[in-house]
Amino acid sequence: MTVEFLDDYPEPITSAQRAYQASLKLGLTKGADRSRAVLAMAQALERSFDDILEANTLDLEASREMAVPELILDWLKLTPTRLETTVDILQRLGELSDPLRRVRNADYQLEDSQSYSQLMPLGVIAFIYEAFPDLGAIAAGFCIKTGNTLILKGSTEASHSNAAIADVLQNAIAEVGLPSGCVELITAEHGASVRDLVIQDQYVNLVIPYGRSSLVQQVMRQSTCPVLKSAMGNCYLYWSLNSSLEMVRWMIIDSHQSEPDPVNAIEKVLIHRQALPSSLAVLWNSLKEKGFEIKGDAELVEAFPQLHLAKENEWGNAYLTRTVAFKLVDSLEGAIAWINEYSSGHADCIMTESYQESRQFALGVNSASTYINASPRFSRNPSRGDSVFLGMSNQKGHRRGFISLETLTTVKHIVQGNGRF
């Protein structure tokens, strides 16, 4: 495909065209060169902390003047610690083995030939994100490592921060000799720019929206490109009768510790109707001391007037704050049915000492991941294992669960014949 660049094209279209042309070259580069580029990006970011933080200060000041919600301000705020975490993730990505060209056996075999498959880049990925300027750099590391080019479209609130980070990344990529267009930033701030980007299916191979549910749903409605839905918050915990109050308390608190985006935070807790009222009061008081707001269903509020009432529309929506709502259920089966209807579907938990209950929950809950007697706390850069994660997906389409390097690849089948016919 030959692409002609026209000056009067909207920015999303020209960015998509440049990214597409760059992807044709980047997909053929050696793994060592891509890793070198990711490490160069990490080093360049580390040298540019002052410039990036100065740009971020401009965004924060403008956002406060526009009365941007505190939640978005927290997502927007960059600190040396958050930038150091970003650098650490890029360095680890650069040091991981090349996720491409891995050869696998293929189930499909022809007579007098040998078939195999291997992982290949998707091509062009568009990352549409709300605040979180540091995530643009992390997404760039994921894409360069997997041989994909990236188009960044951030929110208005983070415009200065996003531009500063993109400039650093683009310069680092150019210095190591990768093609220009590997990382594109769309600066147009009107709403049409998102729509213009997500309909470029002739160039863009995958769109990843990251932020509140409203953003994800907007992209899903408008896109003609494949979309990898991300999910955040509204994770459920079922508190079985035969389980530890202290363990439940720890699971809830720990799940909220990831920052700035506690992706797998437990926001809803289902309690067996026969739970001891004294245990509930102890748990709630303990959570309030940690700064949580506690809500309950109508039945709990009637028994405990100190609770705030959780409205019907809250059970299916994420709070994205330190808020936890509690609800009574009659059984494990009832809890599973409620979770399958109202949970975000990416991470749900059970606290139980019954193996039978744990298996029934793990198999019955229709979520990407289930946690049994364990905190669902999300970490992009876990200390164990050899993977780094961009986020969580709750869909059953392209990929489900943790968004890893392999998520940004596709499979190519190769059939090697012996020349007979």
C-alpha positions as a Markdown table, in Angstrom:
| # | Residue | x | y | z |
|---|---|---|---|---|
| 1 | Met | 0.0 | 0.0 | 0.0 |
| 2 | Thr | 1.4 | 3.4 | -1.0 |
| 3 | Val | 0.5 | 6.3 | 1.3 |
| 4 | Glu | 0.4 | 9.9 | 0.1 |
| 5 | Phe | 0.7 | 12.6 | 2.7 |
| 6 | Leu | -1.6 | 15.6 | 2.2 |
| 7 | Asp | -1.1 | 18.7 | 4.3 |
| 8 | Asp | -4.7 | 19.4 | 4.7 |
| 9 | Tyr | -5.5 | 16.0 | 6.2 |
| 10 | Pro | -6.7 | 16.0 | 9.8 |
| 11 | Glu | -3.9 | 15.3 | 12.3 |
| 12 | Pro | -5.2 | 11.8 | 13.2 |
| 13 | Ile | -5.1 | 10.7 | 9.6 |
| 14 | Thr | -1.5 | 11.9 | 8.9 |
| 15 | Ser | -0.4 | 10.4 | 12.2 |
| 16 | Ala | -1.9 | 7.1 | 11.2 |
| 17 | Gln | -0.3 | 7.2 | 7.8 |
| 18 | Arg | 3.2 | 7.9 | 9.3 |
| 19 | Ala | 2.8 | 5.2 | 11.9 |
| 20 | Tyr | 1.7 | 2.7 | 9.2 |
| 21 | Gln | 4.8 | 3.4 | 7.1 |
| 22 | Ala | 7.0 | 3.1 | 10.1 |
| 23 | Ser | 5.4 | -0.2 | 11.1 |
| 24 | Leu | 6.4 | -1.7 | 7.8 |
| 25 | Lys | 10.1 | -1.1 | 8.7 |
| 26 | Leu | 9.9 | -1.6 | 12.5 |
| 27 | Gly | 8.3 | -5.0 | 12.2 |
| 28 | Leu | 11.5 | -6.2 | 10.4 |
| 29 | Thr | 14.0 | -4.9 | 12.9 |
| 30 | Lys | 16.1 | -7.2 | 15.1 |
| 31 | Gly | 15.0 | -7.8 | 18.7 |
| 32 | Ala | 18.3 | -6.4 | 19.9 |
| 33 | Asp | 17.7 | -3.1 | 18.1 |
| 34 | Arg | 14.2 | -2.8 | 19.5 |
| 35 | Ser | 15.4 | -3.6 | 23.0 |
| 36 | Arg | 18.2 | -1.0 | 22.6 |
| 37 | Ala | 15.5 | 1.6 | 21.7 |
| 38 | Val | 13.4 | 0.8 | 24.8 |
| 39 | Leu | 16.5 | 1.2 | 27.0 |
| 40 | Ala | 17.4 | 4.5 | 25.2 |
| 41 | Met | 13.9 | 5.7 | 26.0 |
| 42 | Ala | 14.3 | 4.9 | 29.6 |
| 43 | Gln | 17.6 | 6.7 | 29.8 |
| 44 | Ala | 16.2 | 9.7 | 28.0 |
| 45 | Leu | 13.3 | 10.0 | 30.3 |
| 46 | Glu | 15.5 | 9.8 | 33.3 |
| 47 | Arg | 17.6 | 12.7 | 32.0 |
| 48 | Ser | 14.4 | 14.8 | 31.4 |
| 49 | Phe | 12.6 | 14.6 | 34.8 |
| 50 | Asp | 12.9 | 18.4 | 35.3 |
| 51 | Asp | 11.4 | 19.3 | 31.9 |
| 52 | Ile | 8.6 | 16.7 | 32.2 |
| 53 | Leu | 7.7 | 17.8 | 35.8 |
| 54 | Glu | 7.7 | 21.5 | 34.7 |
| 55 | Ala | 5.2 | 20.6 | 31.9 |
| 56 | Asn | 3.1 | 18.6 | 34.3 |
| 57 | Thr | 2.9 | 21.6 | 36.7 |
| 58 | Leu | 1.4 | 23.7 | 33.9 |
| 59 | Asp | -1.2 | 21.0 | 33.3 |
| 60 | Leu | -2.0 | 20.8 | 37.0 |
| 61 | Glu | -2.4 | 24.5 | 37.4 |
| 62 | Ala | -4.7 | 24.8 | 34.3 |
| 63 | Ser | -6.8 | 21.8 | 35.5 |
| 64 | Arg | -7.3 | 23.2 | 38.9 |
| 65 | Glu | -8.5 | 26.5 | 37.3 |
| 66 | Met | -11.0 | 24.5 | 35.3 |
| 67 | Ala | -12.2 | 22.6 | 38.4 |
| 68 | Val | -11.1 | 19.2 | 37.1 |
| 69 | Pro | -12.2 | 16.5 | 39.5 |
| 70 | Glu | -9.8 | 15.4 | 42.2 |
| 71 | Leu | -9.7 | 11.9 | 40.7 |
| 72 | Ile | -8.4 | 13.1 | 37.4 |
| 73 | Leu | -5.9 | 15.5 | 39.1 |
| 74 | Asp | -4.5 | 12.5 | 40.9 |
| 75 | Trp | -4.2 | 10.5 | 37.7 |
| 76 | Leu | -2.6 | 13.5 | 36.1 |
| 77 | Lys | 0.0 | 14.3 | 38.7 |
| 78 | Leu | 3.5 | 13.3 | 38.0 |
| 79 | Thr | 6.1 | 12.9 | 40.8 |
| 80 | Pro | 9.8 | 11.8 | 40.7 |
| 81 | Thr | 8.6 | 8.5 | 42.2 |
| 82 | Arg | 6.1 | 7.9 | 39.4 |
| 83 | Leu | 8.6 | 8.8 | 36.8 |
| 84 | Glu | 11.2 | 6.5 | 38.4 |
| 85 | Thr | 8.7 | 3.7 | 38.3 |
| 86 | Thr | 8.1 | 4.4 | 34.6 |
| 87 | Val | 11.9 | 4.3 | 33.9 |
| 88 | Asp | 12.1 | 1.0 | 35.9 |
| 89 | Ile | 9.4 | -0.5 | 33.7 |
| 90 | Leu | 11.0 | 0.6 | 30.5 |
| 91 | Gln | 14.4 | -0.8 | 31.6 |
| 92 | Arg | 12.8 | -4.1 | 32.5 |
| 93 | Leu | 11.0 | -4.2 | 29.1 |
| 94 | Gly | 14.3 | -3.6 | 27.4 |
| 95 | Glu | 16.0 | -6.4 | 29.2 |
| 96 | Leu | 13.3 | -9.1 | 28.6 |
| 97 | Ser | 13.8 | -11.6 | 25.8 |
| 98 | Asp | 12.4 | -10.7 | 22.4 |
| 99 | Pro | 8.7 | -11.7 | 22.3 |
| 100 | Leu | 8.7 | -12.0 | 18.5 |
| 101 | Arg | 9.8 | -14.7 | 16.1 |
| 102 | Arg | 9.1 | -17.4 | 18.8 |
| 103 | Val | 8.4 | -20.6 | 16.8 |
| 104 | Arg | 5.6 | -22.9 | 17.9 |
| 105 | Asn | 4.2 | -26.1 | 16.6 |
| 106 | Ala | 1.0 | -25.8 | 14.6 |
| 107 | Asp | -1.9 | -28.2 | 14.9 |
| 108 | Tyr | -2.6 | -27.7 | 11.2 |
| 109 | Gln | -0.4 | -30.0 | 9.2 |
| 110 | Leu | -0.4 | -30.9 | 5.5 |
| 111 | Glu | 1.0 | -34.1 | 4.0 |
| 112 | Asp | 4.6 | -33.8 | 2.8 |
| 113 | Ser | 5.1 | -30.5 | 4.6 |
| 114 | Gln | 5.9 | -29.1 | 7.9 |
| 115 | Ser | 3.7 | -26.3 | 9.5 |
| 116 | Tyr | 4.7 | -24.0 | 12.4 |
| 117 | Ser | 3.6 | -20.7 | 13.8 |
| 118 | Gln | 5.4 | -17.7 | 15.2 |
| 119 | Leu | 4.5 | -14.4 | 17.0 |
| 120 | Met | 4.5 | -11.3 | 14.8 |
| 121 | Pro | 3.7 | -7.6 | 15.5 |
| 122 | Leu | 0.1 | -6.4 | 15.1 |
| 123 | Gly | 1.3 | -3.3 | 13.2 |
| 124 | Val | -0.1 | 0.1 | 14.4 |
| 125 | Ile | -1.6 | 0.5 | 17.9 |
| 126 | Ala | -3.6 | 3.5 | 19.0 |
| 127 | Phe | -3.5 | 4.2 | 22.8 |
| 128 | Ile | -6.3 | 6.6 | 23.9 |
| 129 | Tyr | -5.8 | 7.5 | 27.5 |
| 130 | Glu | -7.4 | 9.8 | 30.1 |
| 131 | Ala | -4.7 | 11.7 | 32.1 |
| 132 | Phe | -2.0 | 9.2 | 33.2 |
| 133 | Pro | 0.9 | 10.9 | 31.2 |
| 134 | Asp | 3.4 | 8.3 | 32.4 |
| 135 | Leu | 1.3 | 5.6 | 30.7 |
| 136 | Gly | 2.1 | 7.0 | 27.3 |
| 137 | Ala | 5.8 | 6.2 | 27.9 |
| 138 | Ile | 5.0 | 2.7 | 29.2 |
| 139 | Ala | 2.7 | 2.0 | 26.2 |
| 140 | Ala | 5.5 | 3.2 | 23.9 |
| 141 | Gly | 7.9 | 0.7 | 25.5 |
| 142 | Phe | 5.4 | -2.2 | 25.0 |
| 143 | Cys | 4.9 | -1.3 | 21.4 |
| 144 | Ile | 8.5 | -0.8 | 20.4 |
| 145 | Lys | 9.5 | -4.0 | 22.1 |
| 146 | Thr | 6.9 | -5.9 | 20.2 |
| 147 | Gly | 7.7 | -4.3 | 16.8 |
| 148 | Asn | 4.5 | -2.2 | 16.8 |
| 149 | Thr | 4.3 | 1.5 | 16.1 |
| 150 | Leu | 2.2 | 3.7 | 18.5 |
| 151 | Ile | -0.2 | 6.6 | 18.2 |
| 152 | Leu | -0.8 | 8.4 | 21.5 |
| 153 | Lys | -4.0 | 10.4 | 22.0 |
| 154 | Gly | -4.2 | 11.8 | 25.5 |
| 155 | Ser | -6.7 | 14.0 | 27.2 |
| 156 | Thr | -6.7 | 17.8 | 27.2 |
| 157 | Glu | -5.8 | 17.9 | 30.9 |
| 158 | Ala | -2.4 | 16.3 | 30.2 |
| 159 | Ser | -1.5 | 18.1 | 27.0 |
| 160 | His | 1.8 | 19.7 | 28.1 |
| 161 | Ser | 2.9 | 16.5 | 29.9 |
| 162 | Asn | 2.1 | 14.3 | 27.0 |
| 163 | Ala | 3.9 | 16.5 | 24.6 |
| 164 | Ala | 7.0 | 16.7 | 26.8 |
| 165 | Ile | 7.1 | 12.9 | 27.2 |
| 166 | Ala | 6.5 | 12.2 | 23.5 |
| 167 | Asp | 9.3 | 14.6 | 22.5 |
| 168 | Val | 11.7 | 12.7 | 24.7 |
| 169 | Leu | 10.6 | 9.3 | 23.4 |
| 170 | Gln | 10.8 | 10.4 | 19.7 |
| 171 | Asn | 14.3 | 11.9 | 20.1 |
| 172 | Ala | 15.5 | 8.7 | 21.8 |
| 173 | Ile | 14.0 | 6.5 | 19.1 |
| 174 | Ala | 15.6 | 8.7 | 16.3 |
| 175 | Glu | 19.0 | 8.5 | 18.0 |
| 176 | Val | 19.1 | 4.7 | 17.9 |
| 177 | Gly | 18.2 | 4.7 | 14.2 |
| 178 | Leu | 14.6 | 3.5 | 14.2 |
| 179 | Pro | 12.3 | 5.0 | 11.6 |
| 180 | Ser | 10.4 | 8.2 | 12.4 |
| 181 | Gly | 6.7 | 7.6 | 13.0 |
| 182 | Cys | 7.3 | 4.8 | 15.6 |
| 183 | Val | 5.7 | 7.0 | 18.2 |
| 184 | Glu | 3.1 | 9.6 | 17.1 |
| 185 | Leu | 1.3 | 12.1 | 19.3 |
| 186 | Ile | -2.0 | 13.6 | 18.3 |
| 187 | Thr | -2.3 | 17.1 | 19.8 |
| 188 | Ala | -5.7 | 18.1 | 18.5 |
| 189 | Glu | -8.0 | 18.5 | 21.5 |
| 190 | His | -11.4 | 18.5 | 19.9 |
| 191 | Gly | -13.6 | 15.5 | 20.4 |
| 192 | Ala | -13.6 | 14.7 | 16.7 |
| 193 | Ser | -9.9 | 13.8 | 16.9 |
| 194 | Val | -10.7 | 10.6 | 18.7 |
| 195 | Arg | -13.3 | 9.6 | 16.2 |
| 196 | Asp | -11.1 | 10.4 | 13.3 |
| 197 | Leu | -8.4 | 8.2 | 14.7 |
| 198 | Val | -10.5 | 5.1 | 15.6 |
| 199 | Ile | -11.9 | 4.9 | 12.1 |
| 200 | Gln | -8.5 | 4.6 | 10.4 |
| 201 | Asp | -8.9 | 0.8 | 10.1 |
| 202 | Gln | -6.8 | 0.8 | 6.9 |
| 203 | Tyr | -3.8 | 1.8 | 9.0 |
| 204 | Val | -4.6 | 1.1 | 12.7 |
| 205 | Asn | -4.7 | -2.5 | 13.8 |
| 206 | Leu | -5.7 | -2.2 | 17.4 |
| 207 | Val | -7.1 | 0.6 | 19.6 |
| 208 | Ile | -6.6 | 0.5 | 23.4 |
| 209 | Pro | -8.7 | 2.9 | 25.4 |
| 210 | Tyr | -7.6 | 3.5 | 29.0 |
| 211 | Gly | -9.5 | 5.5 | 31.6 |
| 212 | Arg | -13.0 | 5.7 | 32.9 |
| 213 | Ser | -15.8 | 3.5 | 31.6 |
| 214 | Ser | -17.3 | 6.4 | 29.6 |
| 215 | Leu | -14.1 | 6.8 | 27.6 |
| 216 | Val | -13.9 | 3.1 | 26.9 |
| 217 | Gln | -17.5 | 2.9 | 25.8 |
| 218 | Gln | -17.1 | 6.0 | 23.6 |
| 219 | Val | -14.2 | 4.3 | 21.7 |
| 220 | Met | -16.1 | 1.1 | 21.4 |
| 221 | Arg | -19.1 | 2.8 | 19.8 |
| 222 | Gln | -17.1 | 4.9 | 17.3 |
| 223 | Ser | -14.3 | 2.6 | 16.3 |
| 224 | Thr | -14.1 | 0.6 | 13.1 |
| 225 | Cys | -10.7 | -0.8 | 14.3 |
| 226 | Pro | -10.4 | -3.7 | 16.6 |
| 227 | Val | -10.6 | -2.5 | 20.3 |
| 228 | Leu | -8.9 | -4.1 | 23.3 |
| 229 | Lys | -11.2 | -3.0 | 26.2 |
| 230 | Ser | -9.4 | -2.1 | 29.4 |
| 231 | Ala | -11.2 | -2.2 | 32.7 |
| 232 | Met | -10.6 | -0.5 | 36.0 |
| 233 | Gly | -12.4 | -0.8 | 39.4 |
| 234 | Asn | -15.7 | -2.4 | 40.4 |
| 235 | Cys | -14.2 | -5.7 | 41.4 |
| 236 | Tyr | -16.2 | -7.8 | 43.8 |
| 237 | Leu | -15.3 | -9.9 | 46.9 |
| 238 | Tyr | -17.5 | -12.6 | 48.2 |
| 239 | Trp | -17.0 | -13.0 | 52.0 |
| 240 | Ser | -17.9 | -16.6 | 52.9 |
| 241 | Leu | -19.2 | -17.6 | 56.3 |
| 242 | Asn | -16.1 | -19.7 | 57.1 |
| 243 | Ser | -13.5 | -17.1 | 56.6 |
| 244 | Ser | -11.3 | -14.7 | 58.5 |
| 245 | Leu | -12.4 | -11.1 | 59.1 |
| 246 | Glu | -8.8 | -9.9 | 59.3 |
| 247 | Met | -8.0 | -11.5 | 55.9 |
| 248 | Val | -11.0 | -9.8 | 54.3 |
| 249 | Arg | -9.8 | -6.5 | 55.8 |
| 250 | Trp | -6.3 | -7.0 | 54.4 |
| 251 | Met | -7.6 | -8.0 | 50.9 |
| 252 | Ile | -9.7 | -4.8 | 50.6 |
| 253 | Ile | -7.1 | -2.4 | 51.8 |
| 254 | Asp | -4.2 | -4.0 | 49.8 |
| 255 | Ser | -6.3 | -4.0 | 46.6 |
| 256 | His | -6.4 | -0.2 | 46.8 |
| 257 | Gln | -2.7 | 0.3 | 47.2 |
| 258 | Ser | -1.6 | 0.5 | 43.5 |
| 259 | Glu | -1.2 | 4.0 | 42.4 |
| 260 | Pro | -2.1 | 6.2 | 40.6 |
| 261 | Asp | -4.7 | 3.7 | 39.2 |
| 262 | Pro | -5.8 | 0.9 | 41.6 |
| 263 | Val | -7.0 | -1.2 | 38.7 |
| 264 | Asn | -8.2 | -4.2 | 40.7 |
| 265 | Ala | -9.5 | -2.3 | 43.7 |
| 266 | Ile | -12.3 | -4.2 | 45.6 |
| 267 | Glu | -15.2 | -1.8 | 45.6 |
| 268 | Lys | -18.1 | -4.2 | 46.3 |
| 269 | Val | -18.3 | -6.9 | 49.0 |
| 270 | Leu | -21.0 | -9.6 | 49.0 |
| 271 | Ile | -21.7 | -11.0 | 52.5 |
| 272 | His | -23.5 | -14.2 | 53.4 |
| 273 | Arg | -26.7 | -13.3 | 55.2 |
| 274 | Gln | -25.7 | -15.3 | 58.3 |
| 275 | Ala | -22.6 | -13.3 | 58.9 |
| 276 | Leu | -22.2 | -12.0 | 62.5 |
| 277 | Pro | -23.3 | -8.3 | 62.8 |
| 278 | Ser | -20.4 | -7.7 | 65.3 |
| 279 | Ser | -17.9 | -8.8 | 62.6 |
| 280 | Leu | -19.4 | -6.4 | 60.1 |
| 281 | Ala | -19.2 | -3.4 | 62.5 |
| 282 | Val | -15.5 | -4.2 | 63.4 |
| 283 | Leu | -14.6 | -4.4 | 59.7 |
| 284 | Trp | -16.4 | -1.1 | 58.8 |
| 285 | Asn | -14.8 | 0.8 | 61.6 |
| 286 | Ser | -11.4 | -0.5 | 60.7 |
| 287 | Leu | -11.9 | 0.6 | 57.0 |
| 288 | Lys | -13.2 | 4.0 | 58.0 |
| 289 | Glu | -10.0 | 4.5 | 60.0 |
| 290 | Lys | -8.1 | 3.9 | 56.8 |
| 291 | Gly | -10.1 | 6.6 | 55.0 |
| 292 | Phe | -12.7 | 4.5 | 53.3 |
| 293 | Glu | -16.3 | 5.5 | 52.7 |
| 294 | Ile | -18.6 | 2.6 | 53.5 |
| 295 | Lys | -21.9 | 2.0 | 51.8 |
| 296 | Gly | -24.6 | -0.7 | 52.1 |
| 297 | Asp | -27.7 | -2.0 | 50.4 |
| 298 | Ala | -31.1 | -1.1 | 51.8 |
| 299 | Glu | -31.2 | -4.1 | 54.2 |
| 300 | Leu | -27.9 | -3.3 | 55.7 |
| 301 | Val | -28.6 | 0.5 | 56.0 |
| 302 | Glu | -31.8 | -0.4 | 57.8 |
| 303 | Ala | -29.9 | -2.5 | 60.3 |
| 304 | Phe | -26.9 | -0.1 | 60.5 |
| 305 | Pro | -28.1 | 3.5 | 60.0 |
| 306 | Gln | -24.5 | 4.8 | 60.0 |
| 307 | Leu | -24.0 | 3.4 | 56.5 |
| 308 | His | -24.6 | 5.4 | 53.4 |
| 309 | Leu | -27.1 | 3.8 | 51.0 |
| 310 | Ala | -25.6 | 2.4 | 47.8 |
| 311 | Lys | -28.1 | 3.2 | 44.9 |
| 312 | Glu | -29.1 | 0.6 | 42.4 |
| 313 | Asn | -26.9 | 2.1 | 39.6 |
| 314 | Glu | -23.8 | 1.9 | 41.8 |
| 315 | Trp | -23.5 | -1.9 | 41.8 |
| 316 | Gly | -22.5 | -2.0 | 38.1 |
| 317 | Asn | -20.3 | 1.1 | 38.1 |
| 318 | Ala | -16.8 | 1.7 | 39.4 |
| 319 | Tyr | -16.3 | 4.3 | 42.2 |
| 320 | Leu | -12.5 | 4.7 | 41.4 |
| 321 | Thr | -12.2 | 6.1 | 45.0 |
| 322 | Arg | -11.7 | 4.6 | 48.4 |
| 323 | Thr | -15.3 | 3.6 | 48.6 |
| 324 | Val | -16.6 | 0.1 | 49.3 |
| 325 | Ala | -20.3 | -1.0 | 49.2 |
| 326 | Phe | -21.5 | -4.1 | 51.0 |
| 327 | Lys | -24.5 | -6.2 | 50.1 |
| 328 | Leu | -26.2 | -9.3 | 51.7 |
| 329 | Val | -26.7 | -12.5 | 49.7 |
| 330 | Asp | -28.3 | -15.8 | 50.5 |
| 331 | Ser | -25.7 | -18.1 | 49.1 |
| 332 | Leu | -22.5 | -18.6 | 47.1 |
| 333 | Glu | -24.7 | -19.3 | 44.0 |
| 334 | Gly | -26.5 | -15.9 | 44.6 |
| 335 | Ala | -23.1 | -14.2 | 44.9 |
| 336 | Ile | -21.8 | -15.7 | 41.6 |
| 337 | Ala | -25.0 | -14.7 | 39.8 |
| 338 | Trp | -24.8 | -11.1 | 41.1 |
| 339 | Ile | -21.1 | -10.8 | 40.2 |
| 340 | Asn | -21.7 | -12.1 | 36.7 |
| 341 | Glu | -24.4 | -9.4 | 36.2 |
| 342 | Tyr | -22.8 | -6.4 | 37.8 |
| 343 | Ser | -19.0 | -6.8 | 38.1 |
| 344 | Ser | -16.5 | -5.2 | 35.6 |
| 345 | Gly | -15.5 | -8.8 | 34.8 |
| 346 | His | -11.7 | -8.5 | 35.0 |
| 347 | Ala | -10.9 | -9.4 | 38.7 |
| 348 | Asp | -13.1 | -10.8 | 41.3 |
| 349 | Cys | -12.3 | -12.6 | 44.6 |
| 350 | Ile | -13.5 | -15.0 | 47.2 |
| 351 | Met | -12.5 | -15.4 | 50.8 |
| 352 | Thr | -13.3 | -18.9 | 52.0 |
| 353 | Glu | -11.7 | -21.9 | 53.8 |
| 354 | Ser | -13.8 | -24.3 | 51.8 |
| 355 | Tyr | -12.0 | -25.9 | 48.8 |
| 356 | Gln | -15.4 | -26.8 | 47.3 |
| 357 | Glu | -16.6 | -23.2 | 47.5 |
| 358 | Ser | -13.3 | -21.9 | 46.0 |
| 359 | Arg | -13.6 | -24.2 | 43.0 |
| 360 | Gln | -17.3 | -23.4 | 42.5 |
| 361 | Phe | -16.4 | -19.6 | 42.5 |
| 362 | Ala | -13.4 | -19.9 | 40.3 |
| 363 | Leu | -15.3 | -21.8 | 37.6 |
| 364 | Gly | -18.7 | -20.0 | 38.0 |
| 365 | Val | -17.6 | -16.4 | 38.0 |
| 366 | Asn | -17.4 | -15.0 | 34.4 |
| 367 | Ser | -14.3 | -12.9 | 34.9 |
| 368 | Ala | -10.9 | -12.7 | 33.3 |
| 369 | Ser | -9.2 | -13.6 | 36.6 |
| 370 | Thr | -10.4 | -14.9 | 40.0 |
| 371 | Tyr | -8.6 | -14.6 | 43.3 |
| 372 | Ile | -9.0 | -17.1 | 46.1 |
| 373 | Asn | -7.9 | -15.9 | 49.5 |
| 374 | Ala | -5.6 | -13.5 | 47.8 |
| 375 | Ser | -5.5 | -9.8 | 47.2 |
| 376 | Pro | -6.3 | -8.9 | 43.5 |
| 377 | Arg | -3.9 | -5.9 | 43.7 |
| 378 | Phe | -2.6 | -5.1 | 40.3 |
| 379 | Ser | 1.1 | -4.4 | 39.6 |
| 380 | Arg | 2.5 | -3.4 | 36.2 |
| 381 | Asn | 6.0 | -4.5 | 37.2 |
| 382 | Pro | 5.6 | -7.5 | 39.5 |
| 383 | Ser | 8.7 | -8.8 | 41.3 |
| 384 | Arg | 8.0 | -12.4 | 40.4 |
| 385 | Gly | 7.7 | -13.7 | 36.8 |
| 386 | Asp | 9.1 | -12.4 | 33.6 |
| 387 | Ser | 6.2 | -10.3 | 32.4 |
| 388 | Val | 5.3 | -6.6 | 32.6 |
| 389 | Phe | 1.7 | -5.5 | 32.2 |
| 390 | Leu | 0.0 | -2.4 | 30.8 |
| 391 | Gly | -3.4 | -3.0 | 32.3 |
| 392 | Met | -6.3 | -5.5 | 32.5 |
| 393 | Ser | -8.9 | -6.4 | 29.8 |
| 394 | Asn | -12.3 | -7.8 | 30.6 |
| 395 | Gln | -13.3 | -8.8 | 27.1 |
| 396 | Lys | -13.4 | -12.2 | 25.5 |
| 397 | Gly | -12.3 | -11.1 | 22.1 |
| 398 | His | -8.7 | -10.3 | 21.1 |
| 399 | Arg | -7.1 | -11.1 | 24.4 |
| 400 | Arg | -8.5 | -11.3 | 28.0 |
| 401 | Gly | -7.0 | -10.6 | 31.4 |
| 402 | Phe | -3.5 | -9.1 | 31.8 |
| 403 | Ile | -2.3 | -6.9 | 28.9 |
| 404 | Ser | 1.2 | -8.2 | 28.4 |
| 405 | Leu | 3.8 | -8.1 | 25.6 |
| 406 | Glu | 2.3 | -11.1 | 23.9 |
| 407 | Thr | -1.1 | -9.4 | 23.9 |
| 408 | Leu | 0.3 | -7.0 | 21.4 |
| 409 | Thr | 1.3 | -9.7 | 18.9 |
| 410 | Thr | -0.5 | -12.0 | 16.5 |
| 411 | Val | 0.2 | -15.4 | 15.1 |
| 412 | Lys | 1.5 | -16.2 | 11.6 |
| 413 | His | 1.2 | -19.7 | 10.3 |
| 414 | Ile | 4.0 | -20.9 | 8.0 |
| 415 | Val | 3.8 | -24.1 | 5.9 |
| 416 | Gln | 7.1 | -25.4 | 4.6 |
| 417 | Gly | 6.7 | -27.8 | 1.7 |
| 418 | Asn | 9.3 | -30.2 | 0.2 |
| 419 | Gly | 8.7 | -29.3 | -3.4 |
| 420 | Arg | 6.5 | -32.4 | -4.2 |
| 421 | Phe | 3.3 | -32.0 | -6.2 |
